[in-house]
Amino acid sequence: MSMKRVISIILGGGRGTRLFPLTRLRSKPAVPFGGKYRLVDIPISNCLHAGIDRIYVLTQFNSASLNRHVTRTYRFGAFTDGFVEILAAEQTLDNTSWYQGTADAVRHHLRRITAHPVDQCLILSGDHVYEMDYRDFIHHHRASGADLTIAVKPVTRENAPNFGILKLGEAGRIVDFVEKPQSAAELDYLCCDHPTWEDRSKPYLASMGIYVFELDVLEKLLAGEPKTDFGRHIIPTALKDHHVQSFFFHGYWEDIGTIRAFYEANLALTDPEPQFNLYRTDAPLYTRSRHLPGTRLDGCSVQQAIICEGAKVLQSRIVRSIIGIRGIVGNGSSVKDTIMMGSDYYESPEELAENRSNHIPDLGIGDHCQIAGAIIDKNTRIGHGVVIREQQRPKELDGDNFFIRDGVVVIPKNAIIPAGTII
């Protein structure tokens, strides 16, 4: 089954306010994940494993780090027409506004997309965690003769208001769609307790934000009166005159929309049998190749942890945590239920001496620290004896060089936490 007639569009996301402060200096797809990856690596890797090698990434907000990562990571040889290319928001003679939504972002670049000899356009989000063989998805779309196919996943009534929820007719055809239904009447109407579902506690079908369009149909739907969003505008319009099909996905999928969701999806990678498997030999998760030394562990106690290359952990205890690339943990510290993203660089002896003379902590976590229930962004400096407690913390708080979101302490990128601080 050839994928040569398929082009993929990965949406770079909006301002990412619910992931603040991780999105203060970067877009959502550029947020580090799993110690050494970026979120955007997930849909790109899924595409490449499926044989889809013409990929556009649409960006607008805080896109510098995402642009840099994609440019440095995904370089194809001279004997292929494949590419992974950034398409940034731009003003043209035809359109002088910035992206107004997901559909508007695709409309801005439609002339570039249609310049390729393709039949289907695969549209993906850049901030979801999942493994999907898009060949199965596109084969189902082609076999059904659909104009548009939407990947769907069962969810509970409690979670249904957070998603676009659809209603099925015969043969998996979608007959109605409501974006984030809130009222009891809407939820009652959309309940689809299908007899073949294994989990009866999830009687709602949620859109995963993964679509495959026939290219000519996409052009027609984006033409005419401006429609800015796929969920609110394009899908309801398509249901009136087009064949819109569902594709059931039964694997692990997580929408990284909040700090809590990001935190839990990362720590789940440390489980003995993680649902999102980074160790598949047949479908590795691609990312930028870094020529770093091996991890150095000296007198440590490590339990259920991921410690990435270039890290250095000395005489410390690491429990259910991720230590990212070039992550440094000093002597006698304890790190529990924590995501440490590491650093972009090592400090030279001269830099260390200068910073210490000015009472600036070294990169990483210092000596005799107690860190629990935290996300520590890149290039942070946590001084000796810092304590981040897991108990008795508010759900939301803006502090000095730290934030609490969804009950998780977040130390933002480049922050300095002075020695002896207690959070």
Residue pairs with C-beta under 8 A, 6 or more apart in sequence:
1 135
1 138
1 139
2 51
3 50
3 51
3 52
3 134
3 135
3 138
4 51
5 117
5 118
5 119
5 120
6 52
6 54
6 118
6 119
6 120
6 121
6 122
6 134
6 138
6 212
7 52
7 54
7 55
7 56
7 113
7 116
7 118
7 120
7 121
7 122
7 215
8 43
8 47
8 52
8 54
8 55
8 56
8 121
8 122
8 123
8 124
9 55
9 56
9 58
9 106
9 109
9 113
9 121
9 122
9 123
9 124
10 29
10 40
10 43
10 44
10 55
10 56
10 57
10 58
10 124
10 125
10 126
11 58
11 102
11 105
11 106
11 123
11 124
11 125
11 126
12 27
12 28
12 29
12 40
12 57
12 58
12 59
12 60
12 61
12 63
12 66
12 105
12 126
13 27
13 28
13 29
13 61
13 125
13 126
13 127
14 60
14 61
15 23
15 61
16 22
16 23
16 27
16 28
16 61
16 62
16 127
17 23
18 257
18 258
18 259
19 28
19 31
19 127
19 256
19 257
19 258
19 259
19 262
20 403
20 405
21 377
21 403
21 405
21 410
21 412
21 413
22 31
22 259
22 262
22 375
22 377
22 410
22 412
23 31
23 61
23 62
24 62
24 412
24 413
25 62
25 65
25 413
26 62
26 64
26 65
26 66
27 59
27 60
27 61
27 62
27 63
27 65
27 66
27 126
28 39
28 126
28 127
28 256
29 38
29 39
29 40
29 57
29 59
29 66
29 126
29 127
30 38
30 39
30 40
30 62
30 63
30 65
30 66
30 69
31 38
31 39
31 127
31 256
31 262
32 38
32 324
32 341
32 342
32 377
32 378
33 39
33 41
33 42
33 129
33 256
33 265
33 266
34 266
34 269
34 278
34 285
34 306
34 322
35 306
35 307
35 308
35 322
35 323
35 324
35 325
35 327
35 341
35 342
36 287
36 290
36 308
36 309
36 324
36 325
37 285
37 287
38 66
38 69
38 287
39 126
39 127
39 128
39 129
39 256
40 57
40 66
40 69
40 70
40 126
41 73
41 285
41 286
41 287
42 128
42 129
42 130
42 285
43 124
43 125
43 126
43 128
44 55
44 57
44 70
44 74
44 84
44 286
45 283
45 284
45 285
45 286
46 124
46 130
46 131
46 132
46 133
46 134
47 53
47 55
47 122
47 124
47 134
48 286
49 133
49 283
50 133
50 134
50 135
50 138
51 135
52 122
52 134
53 76
53 80
53 82
53 83
54 81
54 82
54 83
54 116
54 118
55 74
55 82
55 83
55 84
55 85
56 85
56 86
56 87
56 109
56 112
56 113
57 66
57 70
57 84
57 85
57 86
57 87
57 126
58 87
58 89
58 99
58 105
58 106
58 108
58 109
59 66
59 67
59 86
59 87
59 88
59 89
60 88
60 89
60 98
60 99
60 105
63 86
63 88
66 86
67 86
67 88
69 288
70 84
70 85
70 86
71 86
72 288
73 84
73 286
73 287
73 288
73 289
74 83
74 84
74 286
76 82
76 83
76 84
87 109
87 112
89 98
89 99
89 105
89 108
90 108
91 97
91 98
92 108
95 107
95 108
99 105
99 108
100 226
100 228
101 228
101 229
101 230
101 232
101 233
102 123
102 228
102 229
102 230
102 231
103 222
103 227
103 228
103 229
103 230
103 233
103 234
104 226
104 227
104 228
104 229
106 113
106 123
106 218
106 222
107 222
107 226
110 218
110 219
110 222
113 121
113 215
114 215
114 219
118 215
119 214
119 215
120 138
120 141
120 142
120 212
120 213
120 214
120 215
121 212
121 213
121 214
121 215
121 218
122 134
122 137
122 138
122 210
122 211
122 212
123 210
123 211
123 212
123 213
123 230
124 209
124 210
125 209
125 210
125 255
127 255
127 256
127 257
128 208
128 209
128 210
128 253
128 254
128 255
128 256
129 252
129 253
129 254
129 256
129 265
129 276
130 208
130 249
130 251
130 252
130 253
130 254
130 276
131 251
131 252
131 276
131 277
131 280
131 283
132 151
132 210
132 249
132 251
132 253
137 149
137 151
137 210
137 212
137 247
138 212
140 149
140 245
140 247
141 149
141 212
141 245
141 247
144 171
144 172
144 243
144 245
145 243
146 214
146 243
146 244
146 245
147 213
147 214
147 217
147 238
147 242
147 243
147 244
148 211
148 212
148 213
148 214
148 217
148 235
148 238
148 242
148 243
148 244
148 245
149 211
149 212
149 244
149 245
149 246
149 247
150 166
150 174
150 207
150 208
150 210
150 211
150 235
150 244
150 245
150 246
150 247
151 207
151 208
151 210
151 211
151 247
151 249
152 166
152 205
152 206
152 207
152 208
152 246
152 247
152 248
152 249
153 205
153 206
153 208
153 248
153 249
153 250
153 253
154 197
154 199
154 202
154 203
154 204
154 205
154 206
155 163
155 165
155 202
155 204
155 205
155 206
156 201
156 202
156 204
157 187
157 191
157 203
157 204
159 204
159 206
160 181
160 187
160 190
160 204
160 206
161 180
161 181
161 182
161 187
162 180
162 257
163 180
163 204
163 206
163 207
164 177
164 178
164 179
164 180
164 206
164 207
164 209
164 231
164 235
165 177
165 178
165 180
165 181
165 187
165 190
165 204
165 205
165 206
165 207
166 174
166 176
166 177
166 178
166 190
166 205
166 206
166 207
166 246
167 174
167 175
167 176
167 177
167 189
167 190
167 192
167 205
168 174
168 175
168 192
168 194
168 205
168 246
169 175
172 245
172 246
172 247
172 248
173 243
173 244
173 245
173 246
174 239
174 244
174 245
174 246
175 239
176 190
176 239
177 207
177 231
177 235
177 236
177 239
177 244
178 186
178 190
179 229
179 231
179 232
180 231
181 187
181 190
187 204
190 204
191 203
191 204
192 203
192 204
192 205
193 200
193 203
194 203
197 203
205 246
207 231
207 235
208 249
208 253
208 255
209 230
209 231
209 255
210 249
211 230
213 221
217 238
217 242
221 227
221 234
221 237
221 238
221 242
222 234
227 233
227 234
227 237
235 244
238 244
252 275
252 276
254 261
254 265
254 276
255 261
256 262
256 265
258 405
258 406
259 375
259 405
259 406
259 408
259 410
260 405
260 406
260 407
260 408
262 375
263 339
263 375
263 406
263 408
265 276
266 322
266 339
267 320
267 321
267 322
267 337
267 339
268 274
268 275
268 276
269 276
269 278
269 306
269 322
270 304
270 305
270 306
270 320
270 321
270 322
271 304
272 304
278 285
290 309
290 310
290 325
292 309
292 310
292 325
292 326
293 309
293 310
294 309
294 310
295 307
295 308
295 309
295 310
295 311
295 312
295 313
296 311
296 312
296 313
297 307
297 313
298 313
298 314
298 315
299 314
299 315
300 313
300 314
300 315
300 316
300 317
300 318
301 316
301 317
301 318
302 313
302 317
302 318
303 318
303 319
303 320
304 319
304 320
305 318
305 319
305 320
305 321
305 322
305 323
306 321
306 322
306 323
307 313
307 318
307 322
307 323
307 327
308 322
308 323
308 324
308 325
308 327
308 342
309 325
310 325
310 326
310 327
310 342
310 346
311 323
311 324
311 325
311 326
311 327
311 328
311 329
311 342
312 327
312 328
312 329
312 364
313 323
313 327
313 328
313 329
314 329
314 330
314 331
315 331
315 332
316 329
316 330
316 331
316 332
316 333
316 334
316 335
317 333
317 334
317 335
317 336
318 329
318 335
318 336
319 334
319 335
319 336
319 337
320 336
320 337
321 335
321 336
321 337
321 338
321 339
321 340
322 338
322 339
322 340
323 329
323 335
323 340
323 342
324 339
324 340
324 341
324 342
324 343
324 378
325 342
325 343
326 342
326 343
326 344
326 345
326 346
326 363
327 340
327 341
327 342
327 343
327 364
328 343
328 362
328 363
328 364
328 365
329 335
329 340
329 364
329 365
330 362
330 364
330 365
330 366
330 367
330 368
330 369
330 384
331 367
331 368
332 367
332 368
333 365
333 366
333 367
333 368
333 369
333 370
333 371
334 369
334 370
334 371
334 372
335 365
335 369
335 371
335 372
336 371
336 372
336 373
336 390
337 372
337 373
337 374
337 390
338 371
338 372
338 373
338 374
338 375
338 376
339 374
339 375
339 376
340 364
340 365
340 376
341 375
341 376
341 377
341 378
342 378
343 363
343 364
343 378
343 379
344 378
344 379
345 379
346 363
347 355
347 362
347 363
352 362
355 361
355 362
356 362
360 381
360 416
361 381
361 382
361 383
361 384
361 416
361 417
361 418
361 419
362 381
363 379
363 380
363 381
364 380
364 381
364 382
365 371
365 376
365 382
365 386
366 382
366 383
366 384
366 385
366 386
366 419
367 384
367 385
368 384
368 385
369 382
369 384
369 385
369 386
369 387
370 386
370 387
370 388
370 389
371 382
371 386
371 387
371 388
372 388
372 389
372 390
373 388
373 390
373 393
373 407
373 408
373 409
374 388
374 408
374 409
374 410
374 411
375 408
375 409
375 410
375 411
376 382
376 411
377 410
377 411
377 412
377 413
377 414
377 415
378 413
378 414
379 413
379 414
380 411
380 412
380 413
380 414
380 415
380 416
380 417
381 415
381 416
381 417
382 411
382 417
383 416
383 417
383 418
383 419
383 420
383 421
384 419
384 420
385 419
385 420
386 417
386 418
386 419
386 420
386 421
386 422
386 423
387 421
387 422
387 423
388 409
388 423
389 422
389 423
393 404
393 407
393 409
393 423
394 404
394 407
395 404
395 406
395 407
396 404
396 405
396 406
397 403
397 404
399 423
401 411
401 412
401 415
401 416
401 417
402 409
402 410
402 411
402 412
402 415
402 417
402 423
403 409
403 410
403 412
404 410
409 423
411 417
417 423
